[in-house]
């Protein structure tokens, strides 16, 4: 969740002497508790009555296969889900850390904006960039920086990079495996006896290691320093990260709700590139692409084993430029299609309709919380009101969040008074209580749908509705991303950093991080409908919400009857 500029918990301090393997995992030792206030539920099965050993074994085996095949994007997604299922398993958190470092490295070395910085920066300017990042961490990060750990994380990132073929090839590194191993051992021994107590000393460590890598391995110092810079940010927590120029632009486009492209959402699955979503009215939509189609080639290049981010880079281009895709539909039929890149407005509302006209039950699906969301929702509500809306179901399932300000504005439409959310950070300007205003409040009955992918800004809204007893929250416990990130552009290069600056709390003072929002009514089994334009009987959560709305309306009617 971004404060007009989006995070997670930081790690505790580790012992002074540490090996590379433990450095890679030191940010992952999180105090995860899943305790929550009692909730009204349809069916509850005691956790100790379920044998989860087979599930854990399958989780570990699948993760191991993905790592062995170096499918780091899929491994990252796999372990993100795994630690939510088994938060007590430190080995899963360590695997998640490893997958993320590999994934981030691969992304950087397939990112043309990063490669351009790599070629253009001098050693001095790279050190200035690293210093600027350390200053941002010192000024804005939610926890006081531990300079020793930041230096160790940077070194761990470099040593991991030296193991990767893409890194060595891009930097024309000819050192033998024996030389790489000797360098890693020597540098680690030096690090073990080096004391780092300031950002200046952290910069000196990076400079000294970079020069040693140049002398012993022939590695350009800029490449080594940039790995220290990325290691400092990317291992703080799950959401803080270094942003390349391209990633920074994509982030700002996401906030604005528009971008130049084709309008498709991709997912790498089983070494194939699948389309999982198509934006209505986009070039992809007009070209006949649909969710379920598989992209086989992009401008003649096969997509087999290509990561989602690499494929996204291939699909990027200037407005008006063209790209040719070879696509296969679910039935196995292949075709070639030429598409022209256009500027696309990303809708914050996916759907707004009457789910039950007879009872006046309206349904609105929110995709995200961006700058236009409040305006778009207000317009949809007025239209639905004119159509006879008397109860509203607001669907936040799968909504990853977005802007803090947008979440507050949406909650303010339904909560007439009191606190919506509180943020608390290391600096006083991060401490703020966002309050509701009576003006413009919609007073109709409200039901909010959430699931395990409801996160960040969506959780701010859901927790405000639940704590104020303003409506009924239905579905599954939400993701548990209870922190705020800020985004800053770096002066020393064409990129930026995203840092966790605060944690947020519900109106009743509950922390959202690692806990999520507990629904009032739990629907244990949720299967998304294939046709979201209809009230599909397979959508158990939506069915439960409609039935609950009907029952509440009937109860109110009976109460009012003489």
C-alpha positions as CSV (number, residue, x, y, z in Angstrom):
1,X,0.0,0.0,0.0
2,X,1.5,3.3,-1.1
3,X,1.2,6.6,0.5
4,X,0.8,8.7,-2.7
5,X,4.2,7.7,-3.3
6,X,3.0,1.0,-0.6
7,X,5.1,-3.3,2.7
8,X,6.0,-5.8,5.6
9,X,7.9,-6.4,8.8
10,X,11.6,-6.0,9.1
11,X,13.9,-8.6,10.6
12,X,15.5,-8.8,14.0
13,X,19.2,-8.4,14.5
14,X,21.4,-11.5,13.9
15,X,24.7,-12.4,15.5
16,X,27.8,-10.6,14.5
17,X,29.6,-13.5,12.9
18,X,27.5,-15.0,10.1
19,X,27.9,-17.1,6.9
20,X,26.5,-16.3,3.5
21,X,23.6,-18.7,3.9
22,X,22.4,-17.0,7.0
23,X,22.9,-13.5,5.6
24,X,20.5,-14.4,2.8
25,X,17.8,-15.3,5.3
26,X,18.4,-12.7,8.1
27,X,15.5,-10.5,7.1
28,X,13.1,-13.4,7.1
29,X,12.9,-14.2,10.9
30,X,9.5,-12.7,11.5
31,X,7.3,-12.9,14.5
32,X,4.3,-14.2,12.7
33,X,1.1,-14.7,14.8
34,X,-2.2,-15.6,13.4
35,X,-4.2,-14.9,16.5
36,X,-7.3,-12.8,15.9
37,X,-10.5,-12.0,17.7
38,X,-13.3,-14.6,17.6
39,X,-15.4,-14.4,14.4
40,X,-18.8,-15.6,13.5
41,X,-18.3,-18.6,11.2
42,X,-20.3,-21.0,9.2
43,X,-17.9,-24.0,9.7
44,X,-14.7,-24.2,11.7
45,X,-12.4,-27.2,11.8
46,X,-9.8,-27.3,14.5
47,X,-6.3,-26.9,13.1
48,X,-5.0,-29.8,15.2
49,X,-7.6,-32.1,13.6
50,X,-6.0,-31.7,10.1
51,X,-3.0,-33.6,9.1
52,X,-0.9,-31.1,7.1
53,X,2.2,-33.2,6.8
54,X,1.4,-34.4,3.2
55,X,0.7,-30.9,2.1
56,X,4.0,-29.6,3.5
57,X,5.9,-32.4,1.9
58,X,4.3,-31.6,-1.5
59,X,5.1,-27.9,-1.0
60,X,8.7,-28.6,-0.3
61,X,9.0,-31.0,-3.3
62,X,7.4,-28.6,-5.7
63,X,9.6,-25.7,-4.5
64,X,12.7,-27.9,-4.9
65,X,11.8,-28.8,-8.5
66,X,11.2,-25.1,-9.4
67,X,14.6,-24.1,-7.9
68,X,16.4,-26.9,-9.6
69,X,14.9,-25.7,-12.9
70,X,15.8,-22.1,-12.0
71,X,12.2,-21.0,-12.5
72,X,12.6,-18.3,-9.9
73,X,9.5,-16.3,-10.6
74,X,7.3,-19.4,-10.1
75,X,9.4,-20.4,-7.1
76,X,8.9,-17.0,-5.5
77,X,5.1,-17.1,-6.0
78,X,5.1,-20.7,-4.7
79,X,6.9,-19.8,-1.5
80,X,4.9,-16.6,-0.9
81,X,1.9,-18.9,-0.7
82,X,3.7,-21.5,1.3
83,X,4.8,-19.2,4.1
84,X,1.2,-18.1,4.6
85,X,0.1,-21.8,4.9
86,X,3.1,-22.7,7.2
87,X,4.3,-19.4,8.8
88,X,6.2,-21.3,11.5
89,X,8.5,-23.0,9.0
90,X,11.8,-21.1,9.0
91,X,13.0,-23.3,6.1
92,X,10.2,-22.0,3.9
93,X,11.1,-18.4,4.8
94,X,14.7,-19.1,3.9
95,X,13.7,-20.6,0.6
96,X,11.5,-17.5,-0.1
97,X,14.5,-15.3,0.6
98,X,16.7,-17.3,-1.8
99,X,14.0,-17.3,-4.5
100,X,13.5,-13.5,-4.2
101,X,17.2,-12.7,-4.5
102,X,17.5,-14.9,-7.6
103,X,14.4,-13.5,-9.1
104,X,15.4,-9.9,-8.5
105,X,18.8,-10.5,-10.0
106,X,17.3,-12.1,-13.1
107,X,14.9,-9.1,-13.4
108,X,17.7,-6.6,-13.2
109,X,19.8,-8.3,-15.9
110,X,16.9,-8.6,-18.3
111,X,16.0,-4.9,-17.7
112,X,17.3,-2.6,-20.4
113,X,17.1,0.5,-18.2
114,X,19.3,-1.3,-15.6
115,X,21.8,-2.5,-18.2
116,X,22.0,1.1,-19.5
117,X,22.8,2.4,-16.0
118,X,25.4,-0.4,-15.6
119,X,27.2,0.8,-18.8
120,X,26.9,4.5,-18.1
121,X,27.7,4.9,-14.4
122,X,31.3,5.4,-13.3
123,X,32.7,4.0,-10.1
124,X,32.3,7.3,-8.3
125,X,28.7,7.8,-9.5
126,X,27.8,4.2,-8.5
127,X,29.2,4.9,-5.0
128,X,27.2,8.1,-4.9
129,X,24.1,6.1,-5.8
130,X,24.8,3.6,-3.0
131,X,25.2,6.5,-0.6
132,X,22.0,8.1,-1.7
133,X,20.1,4.8,-1.1
134,X,21.7,4.4,2.4
135,X,20.6,8.0,3.2
136,X,17.0,7.2,2.1
137,X,17.0,4.1,4.4
138,X,18.4,6.2,7.3
139,X,15.8,8.9,6.8
140,X,12.7,7.0,5.9
141,X,12.8,3.3,6.7
142,X,10.4,2.1,9.4
143,X,13.3,0.7,11.6
144,X,16.6,2.3,12.4
145,X,19.3,1.0,10.0
146,X,21.8,-1.6,11.1
147,X,24.8,-0.6,9.0
148,X,26.6,-3.9,9.8
149,X,23.7,-5.9,8.4
150,X,23.2,-3.7,5.4
151,X,26.9,-4.2,4.4
152,X,26.6,-7.9,5.0
153,X,23.4,-8.1,2.9
154,X,25.1,-6.2,0.0
155,X,28.1,-8.6,0.1
156,X,25.7,-11.6,0.1
157,X,23.9,-10.2,-2.9
158,X,27.2,-9.8,-4.8
159,X,28.4,-13.3,-3.9
160,X,25.1,-14.8,-5.1
161,X,25.3,-12.7,-8.4
162,X,28.8,-14.1,-9.1
163,X,27.2,-17.6,-9.1
164,X,24.8,-16.6,-11.9
165,X,25.5,-17.2,-15.6
166,X,23.6,-14.1,-16.7
167,X,25.6,-11.9,-14.3
168,X,28.9,-13.3,-15.4
169,X,28.1,-13.2,-19.1
170,X,26.7,-9.6,-19.0
171,X,29.8,-8.4,-17.2
172,X,32.2,-10.5,-19.4
173,X,33.6,-12.3,-16.4
174,X,36.1,-15.0,-17.3
175,X,37.2,-16.1,-13.8
176,X,37.2,-19.8,-13.1
177,X,35.0,-21.5,-10.5
178,X,38.0,-22.0,-8.3
179,X,38.9,-18.3,-8.5
180,X,35.3,-17.3,-7.7
181,X,35.2,-19.7,-4.7
182,X,38.5,-18.4,-3.4
183,X,37.4,-14.8,-3.8
184,X,34.1,-15.5,-1.9
185,X,36.0,-17.2,1.0
186,X,38.5,-14.5,1.3
187,X,36.0,-11.6,1.2
188,X,33.7,-13.3,3.7
189,X,36.6,-13.8,6.1
190,X,37.4,-10.1,5.8
191,X,33.7,-9.2,6.3
192,X,33.6,-11.3,9.5
193,X,36.2,-9.0,11.2
194,X,35.0,-5.7,9.7
195,X,33.0,-3.4,11.9
196,X,30.4,-1.2,10.1
197,X,28.8,1.5,12.2
198,X,27.8,4.2,9.7
199,X,26.7,4.7,6.1
200,X,30.1,6.1,5.3
201,X,31.7,2.9,6.5
202,X,29.2,0.8,4.5
203,X,30.2,2.7,1.4
204,X,33.9,2.0,2.1
205,X,33.1,-1.7,2.4
206,X,31.4,-1.6,-1.0
207,X,34.3,0.3,-2.5
208,X,36.9,-2.0,-1.1
209,X,35.1,-5.2,-2.2
210,X,34.5,-3.8,-5.6
211,X,38.2,-3.0,-6.1
212,X,39.1,-6.5,-4.8
213,X,36.7,-8.0,-7.3
214,X,38.3,-6.0,-10.1
215,X,41.8,-7.0,-9.2
216,X,41.1,-10.7,-8.5
217,X,38.2,-11.5,-10.9
218,X,38.3,-8.7,-13.5
219,X,34.8,-7.5,-12.6
220,X,33.9,-3.9,-13.3
221,X,33.5,-2.1,-9.9
222,X,30.2,-0.6,-10.9
223,X,28.6,-4.0,-11.2
224,X,29.8,-4.9,-7.7
225,X,28.6,-1.7,-6.2
226,X,25.2,-1.9,-7.7
227,X,24.8,-5.4,-6.1
228,X,25.6,-3.8,-2.8
229,X,22.9,-1.1,-3.5
230,X,20.3,-3.6,-4.5
231,X,21.1,-5.9,-1.5
232,X,20.7,-3.1,0.9
233,X,17.1,-2.4,-0.2
234,X,15.8,-5.7,-1.4
235,X,16.5,-7.6,1.8
236,X,15.1,-5.1,4.3
237,X,11.6,-6.7,4.0
238,X,9.3,-8.3,1.5
239,X,8.3,-4.9,-0.1
240,X,11.3,-2.6,0.1
241,X,13.3,-2.7,-3.2
242,X,15.5,-1.0,-5.6
243,X,13.6,0.1,-8.7
244,X,15.2,0.3,-12.1
245,X,14.3,3.1,-14.4
246,X,11.8,0.9,-16.1
247,X,10.3,-0.4,-12.9
248,X,10.0,3.1,-11.5
249,X,8.1,4.2,-14.6
250,X,5.8,1.2,-14.4
251,X,5.1,1.9,-10.7
252,X,4.1,5.5,-11.4
253,X,1.9,4.3,-14.3
254,X,0.2,1.9,-12.0
255,X,-0.6,4.7,-9.5
256,X,-1.9,6.9,-12.3
257,X,-3.9,4.0,-13.7
258,X,-2.6,4.2,-17.3
259,X,0.2,2.8,-19.4
260,X,1.3,2.2,-23.0
261,X,1.0,-1.4,-24.0
262,X,-1.3,-4.2,-25.1
263,X,-3.5,-4.6,-22.1
264,X,-2.9,-8.2,-21.0
265,X,-2.0,-9.8,-17.7
266,X,0.6,-12.6,-17.9
267,X,1.6,-15.5,-15.8
268,X,4.4,-18.0,-16.2
269,X,3.1,-21.5,-15.5
270,X,4.8,-24.8,-16.4
271,X,7.4,-23.0,-18.5
272,X,4.7,-21.4,-20.6
273,X,3.4,-17.9,-20.9
274,X,-0.3,-17.7,-20.2
275,X,-2.7,-14.8,-20.5
276,X,-4.8,-14.6,-17.3
277,X,-6.5,-11.3,-18.0
278,X,-7.4,-8.9,-20.8
279,X,-8.4,-5.3,-20.2
280,X,-11.6,-4.4,-21.9
281,X,-11.1,-2.0,-24.9
282,X,-7.4,-2.6,-25.1
283,X,-5.5,-3.6,-28.2
284,X,-5.4,-7.2,-26.9
285,X,-9.2,-7.1,-26.5
286,X,-9.8,-5.8,-29.9
287,X,-7.3,-8.3,-31.4
288,X,-9.3,-11.2,-29.9
289,X,-7.0,-12.3,-27.1
290,X,-8.7,-13.9,-24.2
291,X,-7.8,-15.2,-20.7
292,X,-6.6,-18.8,-21.2
293,X,-4.7,-18.1,-24.4
294,X,-1.0,-19.0,-24.4
295,X,1.7,-16.8,-26.0
296,X,4.1,-19.0,-27.9
297,X,6.2,-16.3,-29.6
298,X,6.8,-12.6,-29.3
299,X,8.2,-11.0,-32.5
300,X,9.6,-14.4,-33.5
301,X,11.2,-15.2,-30.2
302,X,10.0,-18.3,-28.4
303,X,8.6,-17.8,-24.9
304,X,9.4,-21.2,-23.6
305,X,10.9,-20.8,-20.1
306,X,10.8,-17.0,-20.3
307,X,9.9,-15.3,-17.1
308,X,6.9,-13.0,-16.8
309,X,9.0,-10.0,-16.4
310,X,11.3,-10.8,-19.3
311,X,8.2,-11.3,-21.5
312,X,6.8,-8.0,-20.3
313,X,10.0,-6.3,-21.4
314,X,9.7,-7.9,-24.8
315,X,6.1,-6.6,-25.1
316,X,7.0,-3.0,-24.2
317,X,7.4,-0.3,-26.8
318,X,6.5,3.2,-27.8
319,X,2.9,4.2,-28.4
320,X,1.9,3.4,-32.0
321,X,4.6,0.7,-32.4
322,X,3.6,-2.9,-33.4
323,X,4.4,-6.4,-32.1
324,X,3.5,-9.8,-33.6
325,X,2.4,-12.6,-31.4
326,X,2.0,-16.3,-32.0
327,X,-0.9,-17.4,-29.8
328,X,-2.5,-20.7,-28.9
329,X,-6.0,-21.0,-27.6
330,X,-7.1,-23.5,-24.9
331,X,-8.2,-25.9,-27.7
332,X,-4.7,-26.0,-29.1
333,X,-5.3,-23.9,-32.2
334,X,-2.5,-21.5,-33.1
335,X,-2.6,-18.2,-34.9
336,X,-0.5,-15.1,-35.5
337,X,-1.7,-11.7,-34.5
338,X,-0.3,-8.2,-35.0
339,X,-1.1,-5.6,-32.3
340,X,-0.5,-1.9,-32.1
341,X,0.6,-0.5,-28.7
342,X,-1.7,2.1,-27.3
343,X,-2.1,4.1,-24.1
344,X,-4.5,2.2,-21.9
345,X,-6.6,3.4,-19.0
346,X,-6.7,0.7,-16.3
347,X,-10.2,0.5,-14.8
348,X,-10.3,0.5,-11.1
349,X,-13.8,-0.9,-11.3
350,X,-14.1,-4.2,-13.0
351,X,-17.9,-4.5,-12.7
352,X,-20.9,-2.6,-11.4
353,X,-24.4,-4.1,-11.7
354,X,-27.5,-5.2,-9.9
355,X,-26.9,-8.8,-8.8
356,X,-30.5,-9.1,-7.6
357,X,-32.8,-6.5,-9.0
358,X,-35.9,-7.7,-7.1
359,X,-34.2,-7.1,-3.7
360,X,-32.1,-4.1,-4.9
361,X,-28.8,-5.9,-4.2
362,X,-26.0,-4.2,-6.1
363,X,-22.6,-5.7,-6.8
364,X,-19.4,-3.8,-7.5
365,X,-15.9,-5.4,-8.1
366,X,-12.9,-3.2,-7.3
367,X,-9.6,-4.1,-9.0
368,X,-7.3,-1.7,-7.1
369,X,-7.1,1.6,-5.3
370,X,-5.7,4.2,-7.6
371,X,-6.1,7.9,-8.1
372,X,-9.4,7.5,-10.0
373,X,-11.0,4.9,-7.8
374,X,-13.0,7.2,-5.5
375,X,-14.4,9.2,-8.4
376,X,-15.2,6.0,-10.4
377,X,-16.9,4.3,-7.5
378,X,-19.0,7.4,-6.7
379,X,-20.2,7.5,-10.3
380,X,-21.1,3.8,-10.2
381,X,-23.0,4.1,-6.9
382,X,-25.1,7.0,-8.2
383,X,-26.0,5.0,-11.3
384,X,-26.9,1.9,-9.2
385,X,-28.9,4.1,-6.9
386,X,-31.0,5.3,-9.8
387,X,-31.5,1.6,-10.8
388,X,-32.9,0.8,-7.4
389,X,-29.9,-0.2,-5.3
390,X,-30.8,-0.7,-1.6
391,X,-27.9,-3.0,-0.5
392,X,-24.3,-3.0,-1.8
393,X,-21.9,-5.9,-2.1
394,X,-18.4,-4.6,-2.6
395,X,-16.0,-7.3,-3.9
396,X,-12.3,-6.8,-2.9
397,X,-11.2,-10.4,-3.6
398,X,-7.9,-10.5,-5.4
399,X,-7.5,-6.7,-4.9
400,X,-3.8,-6.1,-4.1
401,X,-4.3,-2.6,-2.8
402,X,-2.8,0.6,-4.0
403,X,-2.9,4.1,-2.6
404,X,-3.5,4.8,1.1
405,X,-5.3,8.0,0.2
406,X,-7.7,6.1,-2.1
407,X,-8.5,3.5,0.6
408,X,-9.3,6.3,3.1
409,X,-11.5,8.1,0.5
410,X,-13.4,4.9,-0.2
411,X,-13.9,4.1,3.5
412,X,-15.0,7.6,4.1
413,X,-17.9,7.0,1.7
414,X,-19.4,4.5,4.2
415,X,-18.1,5.4,7.6
416,X,-19.5,8.6,8.9
417,X,-17.3,9.2,11.9
418,X,-14.2,7.9,13.8
419,X,-10.8,6.6,12.8
420,X,-10.5,4.8,9.4
421,X,-6.8,3.8,9.8
422,X,-3.8,4.8,11.9
423,X,-0.2,4.7,10.6
424,X,2.9,4.5,12.9
425,X,6.5,4.8,11.8
426,X,9.9,5.7,13.0
427,X,9.6,9.4,12.2
428,X,6.8,11.5,13.7
429,X,5.5,12.6,10.3
430,X,4.6,9.0,9.6
431,X,2.3,8.9,12.6
432,X,-1.2,9.9,11.5
433,X,-4.8,9.1,12.3
434,X,-7.1,9.2,9.2
435,X,-10.7,10.1,10.3
436,X,-14.0,9.9,8.6
437,X,-16.3,12.8,7.7
438,X,-20.1,12.7,7.8
439,X,-20.5,14.6,4.6
440,X,-21.1,12.4,1.5
441,X,-21.6,9.1,3.5
442,X,-23.7,6.3,1.9
443,X,-25.8,4.8,4.6
444,X,-27.1,1.7,2.8
445,X,-26.4,-1.9,4.1
446,X,-23.0,-3.0,3.0
447,X,-21.3,-6.4,2.5
448,X,-17.6,-6.7,1.8
449,X,-16.0,-9.7,0.1
450,X,-12.4,-10.6,0.9
451,X,-10.1,-13.5,0.3
452,X,-6.5,-14.5,0.9
453,X,-5.4,-12.2,-2.0
454,X,-7.1,-9.1,-0.5
455,X,-4.2,-7.0,0.6
456,X,-2.9,-3.6,1.7
457,X,-5.3,-0.8,0.9
458,X,-8.1,-3.3,0.6
459,X,-7.4,-4.4,4.1
460,X,-7.6,-0.9,5.3
461,X,-11.1,-0.6,3.9
462,X,-12.2,-4.0,5.2
463,X,-10.9,-3.5,8.7
464,X,-12.6,-0.1,8.9
465,X,-15.9,-1.5,7.9
466,X,-15.5,-4.4,10.3
467,X,-14.3,-2.5,13.4
468,X,-17.0,0.2,13.0
469,X,-19.6,-2.6,12.5
470,X,-20.6,-0.7,9.4
471,X,-21.2,-3.8,7.3
472,X,-20.5,-7.5,7.1
473,X,-17.2,-8.9,5.9
474,X,-17.5,-12.2,4.1
475,X,-15.0,-14.7,2.7
476,X,-11.6,-15.7,3.9
477,X,-8.9,-14.1,6.1
478,X,-7.1,-11.5,4.0
479,X,-3.4,-11.4,3.1
480,X,-1.9,-9.5,6.0
481,X,0.1,-6.7,4.4
482,X,-0.1,-4.1,7.0
483,X,2.6,-1.6,6.1
484,X,3.1,1.6,4.1
485,X,5.7,2.2,1.4
486,X,7.0,5.4,0.0
487,X,8.7,5.8,-3.4
488,X,11.6,8.1,-4.1
489,X,13.4,8.9,-7.3
490,X,17.2,8.7,-7.1
491,X,19.2,11.6,-8.3
492,X,22.3,9.5,-9.1
493,X,20.6,7.3,-11.7
494,X,17.4,6.8,-13.6
495,X,15.8,4.7,-10.9
496,X,14.3,4.8,-7.5
497,X,13.7,3.0,-4.2
498,X,10.5,1.8,-2.5
499,X,10.9,1.6,1.3
500,X,8.6,0.6,4.1
501,X,8.0,3.8,6.1
502,X,5.2,2.8,8.5
503,X,2.8,0.1,9.7
504,X,-1.0,0.6,9.7
505,X,-3.5,-0.3,12.3
506,X,-7.3,-0.8,12.2
507,X,-9.6,1.6,14.0
508,X,-9.6,-0.8,17.1
509,X,-5.8,-0.7,17.1
510,X,-5.2,-4.1,15.6
511,X,-2.1,-4.6,13.5
512,X,-2.8,-6.0,10.1
513,X,0.7,-7.3,9.4
514,X,0.9,-11.1,9.3
515,X,-2.6,-11.2,10.7
516,X,-4.9,-9.9,8.0
517,X,-8.6,-9.1,8.4
518,X,-10.8,-11.9,9.8
519,X,-14.2,-12.0,8.1
520,X,-17.4,-12.0,10.0
521,X,-18.7,-14.9,8.0
522,X,-16.2,-17.4,6.7
523,X,-16.7,-19.2,3.4
524,X,-14.3,-22.1,3.4
525,X,-14.3,-23.0,-0.2
526,X,-14.1,-20.3,-2.8
527,X,-14.1,-21.0,-6.6
528,X,-14.0,-18.0,-8.9
529,X,-16.7,-18.1,-11.6
530,X,-15.6,-18.5,-15.1
531,X,-18.1,-15.9,-16.3
532,X,-17.9,-12.9,-14.0
533,X,-20.7,-11.2,-15.9
534,X,-23.2,-13.6,-14.3
535,X,-24.0,-14.7,-10.7
536,X,-22.4,-18.1,-11.1
537,X,-23.5,-20.7,-8.6
538,X,-19.8,-21.8,-8.3
539,X,-19.0,-18.5,-6.6
540,X,-19.7,-19.6,-3.0
541,X,-18.7,-16.3,-1.5
542,X,-20.9,-14.2,-3.7
543,X,-23.8,-16.5,-3.3
544,X,-23.4,-16.4,0.5
545,X,-23.3,-12.6,0.4
546,X,-26.5,-12.4,-1.7
547,X,-28.3,-14.8,0.6
548,X,-27.1,-12.9,3.6
549,X,-28.3,-9.6,2.1
550,X,-31.7,-11.1,1.3
551,X,-32.0,-12.4,4.9
552,X,-31.0,-9.1,6.5
553,X,-33.4,-7.2,4.3
554,X,-36.2,-9.6,5.2
555,X,-35.4,-9.2,8.9
556,X,-35.5,-5.4,8.6
557,X,-38.8,-5.6,6.8
558,X,-40.3,-7.8,9.4
559,X,-39.1,-5.6,12.2
560,X,-40.7,-2.6,10.6
561,X,-44.0,-4.4,9.9
562,X,-46.8,-3.7,12.5
